[in-house]
Amino acid sequence: MRKMKKKIAEALELPLSAFGRCPGIAIEGNHAVRIDECVEILTYDEEETVLLVRGMTVTVRGRELTMRSYGGGTIRLTGIVSGVLLSDGQ
């Protein structure tokens, strides 16, 4: 099973840590993003928010980004979302 996860991760250009207990990320058009399993908010401002999410780093970029809710490890950002970047957190 691990070999299959590795092949899929490589094909999709995602970190292997994105599989298994994968965080949920819901993108609503270009105006909202909900991210589950957030461990830590690394940076937060109106143009970029960087989150540590179970061994991955999730970067949300845009304009007028506002944190609408944060509880139980779930964050909801609204504004004009221009991109969401996943990296292996290293």
N, CA, C and O of each residue as an XYZ file, in Angstrom:
360
protein
N       0.820     -1.189      0.000
C       0.000      0.000      0.000
C       0.864      1.253      0.000
O       0.522      2.232     -0.664
N       1.974      1.245      0.728
C       2.855      2.411      0.791
C       3.420      2.749     -0.591
O       3.564      3.924     -0.930
N       3.741      1.723     -1.394
C       4.268      1.981     -2.732
C       3.225      2.679     -3.599
O       3.556      3.562     -4.391
N       1.972      2.281     -3.445
C       0.908      2.900     -4.227
C       0.747      4.366     -3.820
O       0.617      5.240     -4.676
N       0.755      4.631     -2.510
C       0.646      6.010     -2.035
C       1.795      6.852     -2.582
O       1.600      7.997     -2.988
N       3.001      6.266     -2.587
C       4.170      6.995     -3.081
C       4.014      7.315     -4.566
O       4.324      8.429     -4.986
N       3.546      6.370     -5.360
C       3.352      6.597     -6.797
C       2.303      7.676     -7.051
O       2.477      8.540     -7.910
N       1.220      7.610     -6.293
C       0.161      8.616     -6.457
C       0.681      9.994     -6.049
O       0.426     10.980     -6.740
N       1.404     10.067     -4.941
C       1.963     11.341     -4.484
C       2.900     11.927     -5.530
O       2.855     13.127     -5.804
N       3.745     11.089     -6.113
C       4.667     11.565     -7.143
C       3.915     12.028     -8.385
O       4.255     13.059     -8.964
N       2.905     11.281     -8.796
C       2.131     11.645     -9.991
C       1.387     12.963     -9.803
O       1.277     13.756    -10.737
N       0.878     13.195     -8.597
C       0.127     14.421     -8.313
C       1.009     15.553     -7.792
O       0.534     16.655     -7.521
N       2.320     15.255     -7.656
C       3.278     16.224     -7.132
C       2.866     16.733     -5.755
O       2.908     17.932     -5.483
N       2.466     15.798     -4.892
C       2.091     16.112     -3.511
C       3.066     15.424     -2.566
O       3.658     14.407     -2.928
N       3.242     15.954     -1.370
C       4.084     15.262     -0.399
C       3.411     13.974      0.068
O       2.186     13.904      0.170
N       4.216     12.966      0.348
C       3.680     11.683      0.813
C       2.870     11.867      2.091
O       1.923     11.120      2.338
N       3.232     12.846      2.897
C       2.507     13.087      4.147
C       1.067     13.548      3.905
O       0.270     13.611      4.841
N       0.735     13.869      2.654
C      -0.634     14.282      2.343
C      -1.597     13.100      2.373
O      -2.813     13.289      2.354
N      -1.060     11.885      2.421
C      -1.898     10.690      2.442
C      -1.961     10.120      3.842
O      -1.114     10.426      4.681
N      -2.942      9.309      4.095
C      -3.138      8.785      5.440
C      -4.125      9.676      6.157
O      -5.262      9.827      5.709
N      -3.712     10.267      7.257
C      -4.575     11.206      7.992
C      -4.492     12.558      7.306
O      -3.890     13.502      7.819
N      -5.086     12.627      6.179
C      -5.014     13.810      5.326
C      -5.943     14.904      5.825
O      -7.097     14.641      6.164
N      -5.441     16.127      5.867
C      -6.320     17.228      6.250
C      -7.363     17.475      5.167
O      -7.116     17.241      3.984
N      -8.515     17.943      5.585
C      -9.542     18.314      4.622
C      -9.347     19.760      4.224
O      -9.167     20.630      5.076
N      -9.382     20.016      2.925
C      -9.274     21.375      2.410
C     -10.431     21.575      1.454
O     -10.546     20.868      0.453
N     -11.284     22.532      1.755
C     -12.423     22.836      0.884
C     -12.249     24.256      0.363
O     -12.115     25.204      1.137
N     -12.253     24.387     -0.954
C     -12.112     25.689     -1.591
C     -13.461     26.043     -2.198
O     -13.996     25.300     -3.020
N     -14.005     27.181     -1.789
C     -15.310     27.633     -2.258
C     -15.103     28.771     -3.250
O     -14.974     29.933     -2.864
N     -15.074     28.417     -4.538
C     -14.829     29.427     -5.561
C     -13.511     30.119     -5.286
O     -12.516     29.466     -4.968
N     -13.496     31.441     -5.407
C     -12.279     32.172     -5.065
C     -12.508     33.072     -3.844
O     -11.804     34.062     -3.646
N     -13.504     32.709     -3.034
C     -13.847     33.591     -1.918
C     -13.731     32.961     -0.524
O     -13.888     33.675      0.466
N     -13.467     31.675     -0.407
C     -13.348     31.063      0.921
C     -12.567     29.752      0.851
O     -12.599     29.045     -0.156
N     -11.866     29.445      1.942
C     -11.126     28.194      2.086
C     -11.344     27.701      3.509
O     -11.232     28.469      4.465
N     -11.659     26.402      3.646
C     -11.760     25.770      4.970
C     -10.688     24.700      5.047
O     -10.575     23.863      4.151
N      -9.901     24.722      6.113
C      -8.802     23.779      6.281
C      -8.962     23.094      7.629
O      -9.036     23.749      8.668
N      -9.015     21.771      7.600
C      -9.143     20.966      8.815
C      -7.770     20.467      9.265
O      -6.813     20.483      8.491
N      -7.681     20.030     10.506
C      -6.478     19.431     11.089
C      -5.317     20.414     11.222
O      -4.156     20.011     11.147
N      -5.614     21.689     11.417
C      -4.569     22.690     11.590
C      -3.924     22.515     12.963
O      -4.611     22.433     13.982
N      -2.605     22.460     12.969
C      -1.844     22.309     14.204
C      -1.356     23.669     14.712
O      -1.318     23.914     15.918
N      -0.980     24.556     13.770
C      -0.422     25.846     14.170
C      -0.579     26.859     13.046
O      -0.465     26.515     11.870
N      -0.841     28.104     13.410
C      -0.851     29.201     12.453
C       0.555     29.790     12.465
O       0.991     30.354     13.468
N       1.264     29.656     11.343
C       2.642     30.141     11.281
C       2.702     31.634     10.966
O       3.453     32.373     11.602
N       1.918     32.077      9.992
C       1.808     33.508      9.692
C       0.372     33.802      9.271
O      -0.331     32.937      8.750
N      -0.041     35.038      9.510
C      -1.395     35.440      9.136
C      -1.409     36.930      8.821
O      -1.050     37.754      9.663
N      -1.825     37.270      7.603
C      -2.107     38.661      7.267
C      -3.104     38.683      6.110
O      -3.595     37.635      5.692
N      -3.397     39.861      5.601
C      -4.443     40.008      4.582
C      -4.064     39.445      3.214
O      -4.933     39.270      2.359
N      -2.766     39.154      2.992
C      -2.338     38.664      1.685
C      -1.834     37.224      1.693
O      -1.805     36.570      0.651
N      -1.435     36.724      2.874
C      -0.918     35.358      2.926
C      -1.068     34.793      4.324
O      -0.737     35.450      5.311
N      -1.564     33.580      4.401
C      -1.671     32.853      5.657
C      -0.973     31.518      5.475
O      -1.227     30.807      4.503
N      -0.094     31.173      6.409
C       0.647     29.915      6.338
C       0.296     29.102      7.572
O       0.394     29.582      8.701
N      -0.121     27.845      7.332
C      -0.585     26.967      8.400
C       0.210     25.672      8.411
O       0.558     25.145      7.354
N       0.497     25.160      9.595
C       1.069     23.831      9.741
C      -0.098     22.877      9.935
O      -0.886     23.016     10.871
N      -0.196     21.901      9.030
C      -1.332     20.985      9.018
C      -0.808     19.556      8.926
O      -0.503     19.074      7.836
N      -0.704     18.879     10.067
C      -0.284     17.471     10.122
C       0.889     17.141      9.208
O       0.758     16.321      8.299
N       2.030     17.773      9.444
C       3.236     17.469      8.695
C       3.347     18.168      7.354
O       4.340     17.995      6.648
N       2.352     18.947      6.994
C       2.377     19.701      5.747
C       2.244     21.181      6.080
O       1.785     21.561      7.157
N       2.656     21.994      5.133
C       2.415     23.423      5.249
C       1.414     23.802      4.174
O       1.583     23.444      3.008
N       0.373     24.524      4.561
C      -0.630     25.009      3.620
C      -0.525     26.530      3.597
O      -0.645     27.187      4.631
N      -0.300     27.082      2.400
C      -0.208     28.526      2.227
C      -1.402     28.986      1.410
O      -1.645     28.485      0.311
N      -2.143     29.936      1.947
C      -3.282     30.518      1.237
C      -2.881     31.946      0.885
O      -2.509     32.733      1.755
N      -2.964     32.268     -0.411
C      -2.604     33.611     -0.870
C      -3.821     34.295     -1.465
O      -4.700     33.647     -2.034
N      -3.859     35.613     -1.326
C      -4.971     36.358     -1.891
C      -4.958     37.803     -1.441
O      -3.908     38.364     -1.128
N      -6.137     38.398     -1.413
C      -6.315     39.777     -0.963
C      -7.448     39.813      0.047
O      -8.416     39.058     -0.048
N      -7.306     40.702      1.010
C      -8.345     40.899      2.021
C      -8.708     39.607      2.750
O      -9.870     39.398      3.101
N      -7.714     38.737      2.981
C      -7.969     37.473      3.680
C      -8.307     37.757      5.139
O      -7.606     38.501      5.825
N      -9.380     37.155      5.587
C      -9.854     37.317      6.956
C     -10.156     35.952      7.548
O     -10.805     35.125      6.907
N      -9.690     35.710      8.765
C      -9.985     34.463      9.444
C     -11.382     34.588     10.049
O     -11.590     35.358     10.987
N     -12.325     33.840      9.516
C     -13.708     33.910      9.980
C     -13.963     33.001     11.170
O     -14.787     33.313     12.030
N     -13.260     31.879     11.221
C     -13.430     30.995     12.371
C     -12.182     30.148     12.549
O     -11.470     29.840     11.594
N     -11.936     29.776     13.817
C     -10.826     28.897     14.141
C     -11.187     28.174     15.423
O     -11.232     28.771     16.498
N     -11.441     26.890     15.297
C     -11.793     26.095     16.459
C     -11.700     24.619     16.140
O     -12.043     24.198     15.035
N     -11.250     23.844     17.077
C     -11.153     22.407     16.878
C     -10.224     22.021     15.743
O     -10.385     20.959     15.141
N      -9.243     22.880     15.443
C      -8.299     22.589     14.368
C      -8.804     22.958     12.992
O      -8.129     22.679     12.001
N      -9.972     23.576     12.895
C     -10.528     23.968     11.596
C     -10.478     25.492     11.462
O     -10.897     26.230     12.353
N      -9.955     25.929     10.328
C      -9.850     27.358     10.036
C     -10.648     27.659      8.778
O     -10.614     26.897      7.812
N     -11.363     28.771      8.798
C     -12.077     29.233      7.605
C     -11.596     30.640      7.292
O     -11.711     31.553      8.110
N     -11.053     30.795      6.085
C     -10.571     32.086      5.608
C     -11.479     32.561      4.487
O     -11.883     31.774      3.631
N     -11.798     33.847      4.492
C     -12.567     34.422      3.401
C     -11.790     35.602      2.828
O     -10.873     36.123      3.464
N     -12.158     36.008      1.646
C     -11.503     37.094      0.937
C     -11.429     36.740     -0.532
O     -12.244     35.962     -1.028
N     -10.473     37.295     -1.221
C     -10.254     36.958     -2.633
C      -9.063     36.020     -2.678
O      -7.918     36.459     -2.574
N      -9.328     34.727     -2.833
C      -8.295     33.695     -2.787
C      -7.695     33.546     -4.179
O      -8.405     33.267     -5.144
N      -6.386     33.735     -4.275
C      -5.718     33.587     -5.572
C      -4.967     32.262     -5.682
O      -4.632     31.836     -6.787
N      -4.696     31.598     -4.543
C      -4.006     30.316     -4.622
C      -3.893     29.630     -3.288
O      -3.915     30.267     -2.235
N      -3.770     28.295     -3.351
C      -3.546     27.461     -2.180
C      -2.368     26.556     -2.523
O      -2.419     25.821     -3.509
N      -1.323     26.603     -1.728
C      -0.099     25.850     -1.990
C       0.115     24.835     -0.879
O       0.037     25.175      0.302
N       0.387     23.586     -1.256
C       0.709     22.533     -0.299
C       2.194     22.220     -0.413
O       2.721     22.100     -1.519
N       2.871     22.088      0.723
C       4.267     21.677      0.713
C       4.499     20.712      1.857
O       3.648     20.560      2.733
N       5.648     20.063      1.849
C       5.896     19.015      2.831
C       6.262     19.538      4.213
O       6.552     18.736      5.101
N       6.259     20.818      4.425
C       6.458     21.381      5.751
C       7.912     21.495      6.163
O       8.197     21.844      7.308
N       8.839     21.212      5.263
C      10.262     21.282      5.615
C      10.897     22.545      5.109
O      12.090     22.763      5.318
